Amino acid sequence: MRILLLGGTRFIGPHVMKRLAYDGHDIAIFNRGLSDPKKLPAGLLTIAGDRARLGDYRREFDSFSPDVVLDMFPYTEREAQLVMETFAGIAGRVVAVSSCDVYRAFGKVNGIETGPIEEGLLTEDSPLCEKRYPFRDRIDGREDYDKVLVEKVVMNHPELPGSVIRLPMVYGPGDYQHRPYPYLQQMLDGRRTILLEEEFSEWRWTRGYVEDIAHAISLVTTDKRASGRVYHVGEDAFLTMKEWIVRIAQAVGWKGEIVTMPARELPEFMRIQIDSRQHILLDTSRIRSELGYRELCSADEAMRRTIEWESAHPPEKVPGQTEYDLEDECLANRRTK
């Protein structure tokens, strides 16, 4: 199968390309031409260009003649419209990589949506965010970000079929957000206690290891049964934040203690600004039953690879002694009560 990727060279994309290449597909990528060639599969066709002028490259796209266009990072309604307009008559299908932030429940986590807490698993048919451009004041330079509108465009084109895959919190090698690192750093620094906000410690958010996520994206991209369908992907183990830290600790052999405290007793920088009563638990039965998705890595191996990469590629900003001093003060106050 001939597959054209739009973007996707920063974190998840290289894993997707590796998966598709391993399975024997012909791959081309359209991006700004700034990617490190060492991260890309050998022999990959690269089309360098500006996404805002996607239609200017129709000749190059037509020459490659993709069976499927995989849009790794569609942000706005206009971007999605441009993709569908450009590839109508060229490609057989468009796959859009979306996010669980499309759900009304996710909006409640961030204080964007109001209403009672939604219990249980989220399915692909659960209520979506009603507020448009939900992160307008939170994502620099992306005032029109709205995955709900992106999905609507991709799934409703009159000529070009679409598919959508909604991702959970993704971790693993290449993660520029370094999600496990704040806890890993404390373990590597020899801290014997990790302090955590009480309510946040019990919050659950579906996670997915990046190589497994890449496998799922590959399935949706290459299986014709995915046409016109929306899928979740993620681990079935809905770990709390505390359980997530325990998994990190087990991977590095950390034997310390995780202590939870009410938000009011913590310094400001440790108070998590979300409604942790609203869990984000994705039902992944559809992709498992329809496309046969299964994780490729065990939970232990996924965390081992993650910690190995995180240890070798620490972020520029790491917790400093000032924060540790404040944490120690909180712990001391707790012991004296």
C-alpha positions as CSV (number, residue, x, y, z in Angstrom):
1,M,0.0,0.0,0.0
2,R,1.2,3.5,-0.8
3,I,0.8,5.8,2.2
4,L,1.5,9.6,2.4
5,L,2.1,11.1,5.9
6,L,1.4,14.7,6.6
7,G,3.8,15.8,9.3
8,G,4.6,13.6,12.2
9,T,8.4,13.6,12.5
10,R,8.5,14.8,16.2
11,F,7.3,12.0,18.5
12,I,4.7,9.5,17.3
13,G,5.3,9.9,13.6
14,P,8.8,8.2,13.4
15,H,7.3,5.1,15.2
16,V,4.4,5.0,12.8
17,M,6.8,5.2,9.8
18,K,8.9,2.5,11.2
19,R,5.9,0.3,11.7
20,L,4.6,0.9,8.2
21,A,8.0,0.3,6.7
22,Y,8.4,-2.9,8.7
23,D,5.1,-4.1,7.3
24,G,6.3,-3.5,3.7
25,H,4.3,-0.4,2.7
26,D,5.6,2.4,0.4
27,I,5.8,5.6,2.4
28,A,6.2,9.3,1.5
29,I,6.1,12.2,3.9
30,F,5.2,15.8,3.4
31,N,6.7,18.2,5.9
32,R,8.8,21.3,6.1
33,G,12.0,19.4,5.3
34,L,13.6,20.1,8.6
35,S,13.6,16.5,9.9
36,D,16.6,14.6,11.0
37,P,17.2,12.0,8.2
38,K,18.5,9.5,10.8
39,K,15.0,9.3,12.4
40,L,13.4,8.4,9.1
41,P,13.3,5.0,7.3
42,A,15.8,4.5,4.5
43,G,14.5,5.2,1.1
44,L,11.7,7.4,2.3
45,L,10.3,9.8,-0.3
46,T,10.2,13.3,1.2
47,I,8.1,16.1,-0.2
48,A,9.2,19.4,1.5
49,G,6.6,22.2,1.6
50,D,4.3,24.5,3.5
51,R,1.1,22.9,4.8
52,A,-0.7,26.2,4.5
53,R,-0.2,25.9,0.7
54,L,-1.0,22.2,0.4
55,G,-2.8,22.5,-2.9
56,D,0.4,23.8,-4.6
57,Y,1.9,20.3,-4.3
58,R,-0.9,18.4,-6.0
59,R,1.4,17.3,-8.9
60,E,3.9,15.8,-6.5
61,F,1.1,14.1,-4.5
62,D,-0.5,12.8,-7.7
63,S,2.8,11.4,-8.9
64,F,3.1,9.4,-5.7
65,S,-0.5,8.3,-6.0
66,P,-1.2,7.4,-2.3
67,D,-3.8,4.9,-1.4
68,V,-4.2,6.6,2.0
69,V,-3.2,10.0,3.4
70,L,-2.4,9.8,7.1
71,D,-2.6,13.2,8.7
72,M,-0.6,13.0,11.9
73,F,-1.4,16.3,13.4
74,P,-4.5,18.1,12.0
75,Y,-5.2,21.1,14.2
76,T,-7.9,23.3,12.7
77,E,-11.0,23.0,10.6
78,R,-9.3,24.9,7.8
79,E,-6.4,22.5,7.7
80,A,-8.7,19.6,7.5
81,Q,-10.7,21.2,4.7
82,L,-7.5,21.9,2.7
83,V,-6.5,18.2,3.1
84,M,-9.8,16.9,1.8
85,E,-9.9,19.4,-1.0
86,T,-6.3,18.6,-2.1
87,F,-6.6,14.8,-2.0
88,A,-10.0,14.4,-3.4
89,G,-9.5,12.5,-6.7
90,I,-5.9,11.6,-5.7
91,A,-6.1,9.4,-2.6
92,G,-8.5,6.6,-1.7
93,R,-8.9,7.6,2.0
94,V,-7.8,10.1,4.7
95,V,-6.9,9.0,8.2
96,A,-6.9,11.8,10.8
97,V,-5.0,11.3,14.1
98,S,-7.2,13.0,16.8
99,S,-7.3,13.1,20.6
100,C,-9.5,12.3,23.5
101,D,-9.7,16.1,24.2
102,V,-12.7,16.1,21.8
103,Y,-14.9,14.8,24.6
104,R,-17.1,16.8,26.9
105,A,-15.7,14.9,29.8
106,F,-12.2,16.1,28.9
107,G,-13.5,19.6,28.8
108,K,-14.8,19.2,32.3
109,V,-11.3,18.1,33.5
110,N,-9.9,21.4,32.2
111,G,-12.8,23.6,33.4
112,I,-13.9,24.3,29.8
113,E,-17.2,22.4,30.0
114,T,-19.7,22.4,32.9
115,G,-22.1,19.9,34.2
116,P,-22.1,16.8,36.4
117,I,-19.2,14.3,36.3
118,E,-19.5,11.7,33.7
119,E,-19.0,8.2,35.1
120,G,-17.8,5.0,33.4
121,L,-16.0,4.4,30.1
122,L,-16.0,6.8,27.2
123,T,-17.0,5.2,23.9
124,E,-16.5,6.6,20.4
125,D,-20.1,7.8,20.6
126,S,-19.8,9.7,23.9
127,P,-20.8,13.4,24.0
128,L,-18.2,15.7,22.4
129,C,-17.1,19.2,23.6
130,E,-19.8,21.8,22.9
131,K,-17.5,24.8,23.3
132,R,-15.7,25.6,20.0
133,Y,-12.0,26.4,20.0
134,P,-11.6,25.1,23.6
135,F,-7.9,25.9,24.0
136,R,-8.0,29.3,22.3
137,D,-6.3,31.0,25.3
138,R,-4.0,28.0,26.1
139,I,-2.2,27.1,22.9
140,D,0.1,29.8,21.6
141,G,-0.4,30.5,17.9
142,R,-3.2,28.0,17.5
143,E,-6.3,30.0,18.2
144,D,-8.4,27.9,15.9
145,Y,-7.4,24.5,17.3
146,D,-10.5,22.3,17.4
147,K,-10.3,18.6,16.8
148,V,-14.1,18.2,16.9
149,L,-14.3,20.4,13.8
150,V,-11.4,18.5,12.2
151,E,-13.1,15.2,12.6
152,K,-16.4,16.5,11.2
153,V,-14.6,17.6,8.0
154,V,-12.7,14.4,7.6
155,M,-15.7,12.2,8.2
156,N,-18.2,14.0,6.0
157,H,-16.5,14.7,2.7
158,P,-18.9,13.7,-0.2
159,E,-16.1,12.0,-2.3
160,L,-13.2,11.1,-0.1
161,P,-13.7,8.6,2.8
162,G,-12.2,9.3,6.2
163,S,-11.2,7.5,9.4
164,V,-10.3,8.9,12.8
165,I,-8.2,7.5,15.6
166,R,-8.4,9.2,19.0
167,L,-5.3,9.0,21.1
168,P,-4.9,8.8,24.9
169,M,-2.0,10.2,26.9
170,V,1.0,8.8,24.9
171,Y,4.4,8.1,26.5
172,G,7.6,6.5,25.4
173,P,10.8,7.2,23.5
174,G,10.7,10.6,21.8
175,D,8.1,12.2,24.1
176,Y,8.9,15.9,24.0
177,Q,6.6,16.5,26.9
178,H,8.6,14.0,29.1
179,R,5.4,12.9,31.0
180,P,7.1,10.5,33.4
181,Y,10.2,12.7,34.0
182,P,9.0,14.8,37.0
183,Y,8.7,11.6,39.0
184,L,11.7,9.9,37.5
185,Q,13.9,12.9,38.3
186,Q,13.1,12.7,41.9
187,M,13.9,9.0,42.0
188,L,17.2,9.6,40.2
189,D,18.0,12.5,42.6
190,G,17.8,10.1,45.5
191,R,14.6,11.5,47.0
192,R,13.1,9.1,49.5
193,T,9.6,10.6,49.4
194,I,7.5,11.8,46.5
195,L,4.8,14.3,47.4
196,L,1.5,14.2,45.5
197,E,-1.8,16.1,45.7
198,E,-4.4,13.8,47.3
199,E,-7.2,14.1,44.8
200,F,-4.8,14.0,41.8
201,S,-3.2,10.8,43.1
202,E,-6.5,9.0,42.4
203,W,-7.1,10.5,38.9
204,R,-7.2,8.1,36.0
205,W,-6.4,8.9,32.4
206,T,-6.0,6.3,29.7
207,R,-2.4,5.9,28.6
208,G,-0.7,4.3,25.6
209,Y,2.9,3.3,24.9
210,V,4.1,5.0,21.7
211,E,5.1,1.8,19.8
212,D,1.6,0.3,20.5
213,I,0.0,3.6,19.5
214,A,2.0,3.5,16.2
215,H,0.7,-0.1,15.7
216,A,-2.9,1.0,16.1
217,I,-2.5,3.9,13.7
218,S,-1.0,1.6,11.2
219,L,-3.9,-0.8,11.5
220,V,-6.5,2.0,11.0
221,T,-4.4,3.3,8.0
222,T,-4.0,0.0,6.2
223,D,-7.2,-1.8,6.9
224,K,-10.1,-1.0,4.6
225,R,-12.6,-1.9,7.2
226,A,-11.6,1.3,9.1
227,S,-13.2,3.4,6.4
228,G,-15.9,5.7,7.9
229,R,-15.0,4.6,11.4
230,V,-13.8,6.3,14.6
231,Y,-11.5,4.4,17.0
232,H,-10.0,4.7,20.4
233,V,-6.7,3.2,21.4
234,G,-5.1,2.9,24.8
235,E,-4.2,0.5,27.5
236,D,-6.9,-1.4,29.3
237,A,-5.2,-0.8,32.7
238,F,-6.6,2.5,33.9
239,L,-3.9,3.3,36.4
240,T,-4.3,6.1,38.9
241,M,-1.5,8.7,39.0
242,K,-0.2,7.1,42.1
243,E,-0.2,3.7,40.4
244,W,1.6,5.2,37.4
245,I,4.4,6.5,39.7
246,V,4.6,3.1,41.2
247,R,5.1,1.6,37.8
248,I,8.0,4.1,37.1
249,A,9.5,3.2,40.5
250,Q,9.4,-0.5,39.8
251,A,11.2,0.1,36.5
252,V,14.1,2.0,38.2
253,G,14.1,0.0,41.5
254,W,13.1,3.0,43.6
255,K,12.1,2.0,47.1
256,G,10.9,5.3,48.5
257,E,7.4,6.3,49.7
258,I,4.6,8.2,47.9
259,V,2.9,10.6,50.3
260,T,-0.4,12.3,49.4
261,M,-1.6,15.5,51.0
262,P,-4.7,17.8,50.5
263,A,-4.1,20.6,48.0
264,R,-4.5,23.3,50.6
265,E,-1.4,22.0,52.4
266,L,0.8,22.0,49.4
267,P,2.8,24.9,47.9
268,E,1.2,26.6,44.9
269,F,3.4,24.9,42.3
270,M,2.2,21.5,43.4
271,R,-1.5,22.2,43.1
272,I,-2.9,20.5,40.0
273,Q,-5.3,22.8,38.1
274,I,-7.7,20.2,36.9
275,D,-11.0,18.6,38.1
276,S,-9.5,15.2,39.0
277,R,-13.0,13.9,39.9
278,Q,-13.5,13.5,36.1
279,H,-11.6,10.5,34.9
280,I,-10.8,9.9,31.2
281,L,-11.3,6.2,30.6
282,L,-11.4,5.1,26.9
283,D,-13.3,2.0,25.9
284,T,-11.0,0.4,23.3
285,S,-13.1,-2.7,22.5
286,R,-14.0,-1.4,19.0
287,I,-10.4,-1.4,17.6
288,R,-9.7,-4.7,19.3
289,S,-12.7,-6.5,17.9
290,E,-12.9,-4.9,14.5
291,L,-9.2,-4.6,13.5
292,G,-7.7,-7.2,15.9
293,Y,-5.6,-4.6,17.7
294,R,-3.4,-5.9,20.6
295,E,-0.4,-4.3,22.4
296,L,3.0,-5.3,21.0
297,C,4.9,-4.5,24.3
298,S,4.2,-5.7,27.8
299,A,3.6,-3.0,30.4
300,D,7.0,-3.7,32.0
301,E,8.9,-3.6,28.7
302,A,7.1,-0.4,27.6
303,M,8.1,1.3,30.9
304,R,11.7,-0.1,30.7
305,R,12.1,1.4,27.2
306,T,10.5,4.7,28.3
307,I,12.8,5.1,31.3
308,E,15.9,4.2,29.3
309,W,15.1,6.9,26.8
310,E,14.0,9.5,29.4
311,S,17.3,8.9,31.3
312,A,19.3,9.4,28.2
313,H,17.4,12.5,27.0
314,P,16.4,14.6,30.1
315,P,14.5,17.8,29.5
316,E,16.3,21.1,29.8
317,K,14.2,22.2,32.8
318,V,14.2,19.8,35.8
319,P,13.1,20.3,39.4
320,G,15.5,22.3,41.5
321,Q,16.6,22.3,45.1
322,T,14.2,25.2,45.8
323,E,11.2,23.0,45.1
324,Y,12.7,20.2,47.2
325,D,13.1,22.5,50.1
326,L,9.4,23.5,49.9
327,E,8.4,19.8,49.7
328,D,10.6,19.0,52.7
329,E,8.9,21.8,54.6
330,C,5.5,20.4,53.8
331,L,6.5,16.9,54.9
332,A,8.0,18.3,58.2
333,N,4.8,20.1,58.9
334,R,2.8,17.0,58.3
335,R,4.9,15.0,60.8
336,T,4.4,17.6,63.5
337,K,0.6,17.6,63.3
